[in-house]
């Protein structure tokens, strides 16, 4: 059995910041980034939360693998020592590519936990944002039903989308969340369009969500009817999608094998050339099957 080598040493060690070098020259322009400023503010207010990841070069020298911004900030602040995790292998991939960023719902929950032990002002200072931003994140899910929150908790939906959802009644919030997921659109504008196409009886305060004067009553009714039809079609598609995909896959496999027969292909191409062309186009437009050569070419991957 081959021995498994650990990627990191188990203990966190304190190293001199001046003994750590960058993997590549640090671009000074990055110090103007919002993220850089937030990290700098957090380090100043709270301190280092996540240790740097470094690789030993020998003779007391190290190269950083993860934490270039944090190292630059610590050097700028003249911090003498920094906690580090020692990597046993000098990996070439970028650690940030393995990061899963928080969704707005995740940020909301994080803010609530932080507020249990800190003031809004202290959190705003640590994140380098104004107090109103923290309040908006804290109140993000007010008026949103649990089912809609559950649907969007792992989605990177715009905070403005939740503002729009708040104007709808719970049943409509769920439908809107499902439509956002189905269309993979989570912007505030898309959510606002869903509000505009929602009937008054499905809104929390219809009088406060009137459509612009440029939209006529007839256009408003048309929008509502189209939106209702869209939600109904979405439900119908969800119920039949699996069966239709299976039918399409089986049909495609049959067509590929049919056209692979030289006699059949020659007959169809001669007697019904337009049908043959359509069948070839249909097969070529899908890529889920392995390559299969026919008299006319290769289909699939």
Helices and strands as residue ranges (DSSP letters): E 8-16, G 17-19, E 20-21, G 28-32, H 34-45, E 52-58, E 61-66, H 68-76, E 81-87, G 95-98, H 104-115, H 120-127, H 131-138, H 146-152, H 159-165, H 170-183, H 188-196, G 200-202, G 206-208, H 217-260, H 262-271, H 273-284, E 292-294, E 297-299
